[in-house]
Amino acid sequence: MAVKTIGILTSGGDAPGMNAAIRAAARTAFANGFKVKGIYHGYQGLINGEIKEFTTESVSGIISRGGTILRTARSQEFQTKEGMAKAYEQLKKADIDALVCIGGNGTLAGAKEFAEVYDVQCVGVPATIDNDINGTDETIGFDTTVNTIAECVDKIHDTANSHERIFFIEVMGRDAGWLAQCSAIASGAEAAIVPETETDVDQLAMYIERGIRKSKNSSIVIVSESPKCGAMYYANRVKKEYPQFDVRVSILGHMQRGGTPSARDRILASTLGSYAIKAIQEGQHNVMIGLAHGVPVYVPFATALEKQEKTGQLFMNLVRTLSL
């Protein structure tokens, strides 16, 4: 059946650049004769029928805006057979023939199952600040978030030096340490503690020895968020092991998600969003649009969702070398 109407949704955590992806997908669709319908509040909105027909004016002036004009939500209901059935009914009711799903792991996993169960043509666009999607060099939102973190750490550096303190700064990233590693390099931090690298007491001691006792009167350590071993965990260990040091913790939280997307994120989002429509035109099913060495590629959802470690020893060594 020929595709006439394309639905666009954003799901999961928001990421700077999502609006640019929405805009690119919508305008590329219009340019190729498709109708476009925006689905609000992700998969939950699809279940509830929160669907509105778009015009080119609907996506006017949004490329520089953070967040997502389609709003976003996490849907437990969509993970059930009943919820997915309701979503499919609403899809048919709205005469939507194909879906562009913009988001991270959860979004792509939902699209994969939806495509398999109901034979819906789904194309994914990777947008997550965590940069933890397989098959693409970078995800939408990552570059902006690293810049936001670096700006915050620059300011913390000033007070750390003034008071001769050790700061443990917790950043997002979930199970991936890209944000911690890249922001540590960008901000000149003394260390990055990431999920991919186990950090014991001796390693933590090494960071402190190199950053405090030899040539510096303050130290910045970037820590990936973790329920068990976040910034508070390491700060408390330093207080016990080195009570002579003044230790502080700064958890950046959701400020990392907001803000105007960088030019790099706008270009990436525009490229991937536009190629999502090209994939639909070519009859691609169950794929994500990735970027490999600067070239858009089609990545099967199953491959995109594979567990992989983007962070490596190269960046860890770089952080250590530059902190001397």
C-alpha positions in Angstrom: 0.0 0.0 0.0 1.4 3.4 -1.0 2.2 5.7 1.9 0.2 8.9 1.9 0.3 10.1 5.5 3.3 10.1 7.9 3.0 10.4 11.7 5.8 11.9 13.7 6.3 11.4 17.5 9.0 12.0 20.1 9.3 9.7 23.1 11.3 9.2 26.3 13.7 11.8 27.6 13.8 15.1 25.6 17.0 16.1 23.8 18.1 19.4 22.3 17.6 19.1 18.5 14.4 17.1 18.6 12.5 20.0 17.1 15.0 20.3 14.3 14.4 16.6 13.5 10.7 17.1 13.6 11.0 20.1 11.3 13.3 18.3 8.8 11.0 15.2 8.7 7.9 17.3 8.2 9.2 19.6 5.6 10.9 16.8 3.6 7.6 14.9 3.7 5.7 17.9 2.4 8.3 18.4 -0.3 7.6 14.9 -1.5 3.8 15.1 -1.4 3.0 13.4 1.9 0.6 14.5 4.5 2.0 14.8 8.0 0.4 14.3 11.4 2.0 15.2 14.7 1.5 12.8 17.6 1.7 14.4 21.0 3.1 12.9 24.2 4.8 9.9 22.4 3.4 6.4 22.4 1.0 7.4 25.2 -0.4 10.1 23.1 -0.8 7.7 20.2 -2.9 5.4 22.5 -5.0 8.4 23.5 -5.4 9.7 20.0 -3.6 13.0 20.6 -3.0 13.5 16.9 -3.0 16.7 14.9 -2.5 17.4 11.2 0.6 19.5 10.5 1.2 22.2 7.9 4.5 23.7 7.1 3.7 26.5 9.5 3.4 24.0 12.3 7.1 23.5 12.3 8.1 27.1 11.5 10.6 28.8 13.8 11.3 25.7 15.9 14.8 24.7 14.8 16.5 26.8 17.5 14.2 25.7 20.3 15.1 23.1 22.9 12.8 20.3 24.1 10.1 19.1 21.7 6.9 20.8 20.4 5.3 17.4 20.3 5.9 17.0 24.0 7.1 13.6 25.3 6.2 10.9 27.8 7.2 7.4 28.9 4.3 4.9 28.4 4.0 1.8 30.5 0.7 1.1 28.7 2.3 0.9 25.3 4.4 -2.0 26.6 1.3 -4.1 27.1 -0.5 -6.0 24.3 -3.7 -4.0 25.1 -2.0 -0.7 25.0 -0.3 -1.4 21.7 -3.6 -2.6 20.2 -5.2 0.8 21.2 -2.2 2.6 19.6 -2.7 0.7 16.3 -6.4 1.4 16.3 -5.7 5.2 16.7 -3.1 4.9 13.9 -5.6 3.5 11.5 -8.3 5.9 12.6 -6.0 8.8 11.7 -5.1 7.2 8.4 -1.4 7.2 9.2 0.6 4.8 7.0 4.1 5.2 8.4 5.8 6.4 11.6 8.9 8.5 12.3 9.9 7.8 15.9 12.4 10.2 17.5 14.1 9.2 20.7 16.4 6.9 22.5 16.6 3.2 23.4 13.1 3.0 24.8 11.6 4.7 21.7 13.4 2.5 19.3 12.5 -0.6 21.2 8.8 0.4 21.2 9.0 1.1 17.4 10.7 -2.3 16.8 8.0 -4.2 18.6 5.2 -2.1 17.1 6.6 -2.7 13.6 6.9 -6.5 14.2 3.5 -7.0 15.7 1.4 -4.9 13.4 3.6 -4.6 10.3 3.7 -0.8 10.6 6.4 1.0 8.7 8.5 2.5 11.4 11.7 4.5 11.0 13.7 5.7 14.0 15.7 8.8 14.6 18.3 8.5 17.4 17.8 11.5 19.8 19.3 11.1 23.3 21.8 13.1 25.3 23.4 9.8 26.5 24.9 9.0 23.0 24.3 5.3 23.8 22.7 4.1 20.5 24.6 1.5 18.5 25.1 2.1 14.7 25.5 5.8 14.7 28.5 8.0 15.4 26.5 10.4 17.5 23.0 11.0 18.7 20.9 14.2 18.6 21.3 16.2 21.8 24.7 14.9 22.8 26.8 17.8 21.5 24.6 20.5 23.1 24.6 18.7 26.4 28.4 18.4 26.5 28.6 22.1 25.8 26.1 22.8 28.7 28.1 20.6 31.1 31.4 22.2 30.1 30.0 25.7 30.7 28.8 24.7 34.2 32.1 23.0 35.1 34.0 26.2 33.9 32.1 28.2 36.5 32.6 25.5 39.2 36.3 25.6 38.5 36.4 29.2 39.6 34.9 28.5 43.1 37.0 25.3 43.4 40.2 27.2 42.9 39.1 30.0 45.2 38.3 27.7 48.1 40.9 24.9 47.3 38.1 22.3 47.1 37.6 19.0 45.4 34.4 19.0 43.4 32.6 15.8 42.3 30.2 16.8 39.5 27.6 14.3 38.6 26.3 14.3 35.0 23.7 12.2 33.2 24.5 9.2 30.9 22.8 6.3 32.6 24.8 3.2 31.5 27.1 5.1 29.2 30.0 7.3 30.1 30.3 9.5 27.0 29.0 12.6 28.7 31.4 12.2 31.6 34.4 11.5 29.4 33.8 14.2 26.8 32.8 16.9 29.3 35.9 16.1 31.4 38.2 16.6 28.4 36.3 19.8 27.3 36.4 21.3 30.8 39.9 20.3 31.9 38.7 18.1 34.7 41.2 15.9 36.5 39.2 12.7 36.2 36.1 11.0 34.8 34.4 8.1 36.5 32.3 6.2 34.1 30.1 3.0 34.2 32.4 1.2 31.7 35.4 1.5 34.0 35.3 0.1 37.5 36.9 2.6 39.9 38.2 1.3 43.2 39.7 3.2 46.2 43.2 3.0 44.8 42.2 4.6 41.5 40.3 7.3 43.3 43.4 7.9 45.5 45.5 8.3 42.3 43.2 11.0 41.0 43.4 12.9 44.2 47.2 12.5 44.5 47.7 13.8 40.9 45.2 16.6 41.2 45.7 17.9 44.7 49.0 17.1 46.2 51.4 17.7 43.4 50.6 20.7 41.3 47.1 21.8 41.9 45.1 23.4 44.7 41.8 22.1 43.5 40.3 19.2 41.6 37.3 18.5 39.4 36.1 14.9 39.0 33.2 14.2 36.6 31.0 11.3 37.6 28.4 9.5 35.6 25.1 9.2 37.5 24.5 5.9 39.3 22.1 4.8 42.0 25.0 3.1 43.8 28.2 4.9 42.8 27.2 8.5 42.0 29.0 11.7 43.0 27.8 11.5 46.6 29.3 8.0 47.0 32.8 9.1 45.9 32.6 12.3 47.9 31.8 10.4 51.0 34.7 8.1 50.4 37.1 11.0 50.0 35.8 12.5 53.3 36.7 9.3 55.1 40.0 8.6 53.3 41.2 12.2 53.1 39.4 14.2 55.9 41.8 17.1 55.4 40.3 18.0 52.0 37.3 20.2 51.5 34.9 18.2 49.3 31.8 19.4 47.6 29.2 17.7 45.3 27.3 19.3 42.4 24.6 17.3 40.6 23.8 19.1 37.4 20.5 17.3 36.9 17.9 18.2 34.2 19.6 21.5 33.2 21.7 19.3 31.0 18.6 18.4 28.8 17.5 22.0 28.1 18.8 24.9 26.1 19.2 26.0 22.5 20.6 23.1 20.4 24.1 23.7 19.0 24.7 24.1 15.3 26.1 20.7 15.2 23.0 19.2 16.7 20.8 21.2 14.4 22.7 19.9 11.3 22.7 16.3 12.6 18.9 16.4 13.4 18.1 18.0 10.1 20.1 15.3 8.2 18.6 12.3 10.1 15.1 13.7 10.1 15.1 14.3 6.4 16.6 10.9 5.6 13.9 9.2 7.7 11.4 10.3 5.0 13.8 9.1 2.3 13.8 5.7 4.1 10.0 5.6 4.0 10.0 6.5 0.3 12.3 3.6 -0.3 10.1 1.2 1.6 12.5 0.6 4.5 10.9 -1.1 7.5 12.1 -1.4 11.1 15.2 0.7 10.7 16.9 3.6 12.4 18.7 6.4 10.5 22.3 6.5 11.8 25.4 8.5 10.8 28.5 6.5 10.0 31.6 8.5 9.2 29.4 11.5 8.2 27.2 9.4 5.9 23.5 8.6 6.7 22.9 4.8 6.9 20.0 2.5 7.6 20.5 0.5 10.8 18.1 -2.3 11.7 16.4 -1.7 15.0 17.8 -4.9 16.4 21.4 -3.7 15.7 20.7 -0.2 17.1 19.5 -1.8 20.3 22.5 -4.0 20.8 24.5 -3.3 23.9 27.8 -1.7 23.1 30.5 0.5 24.7 31.4 3.7 22.9 33.7 4.9 25.6 37.2 3.5 25.6 40.6 3.5 27.1 41.7 6.1 24.5 39.6 8.9 26.1 40.3 7.7 29.6 44.0 8.0 28.9 43.6 11.4 27.4 41.8 12.6 30.5 44.6 11.4 32.7 47.4 12.8 30.5 45.8 16.2 30.2 45.2 16.5 34.0 48.9 16.4 34.8 
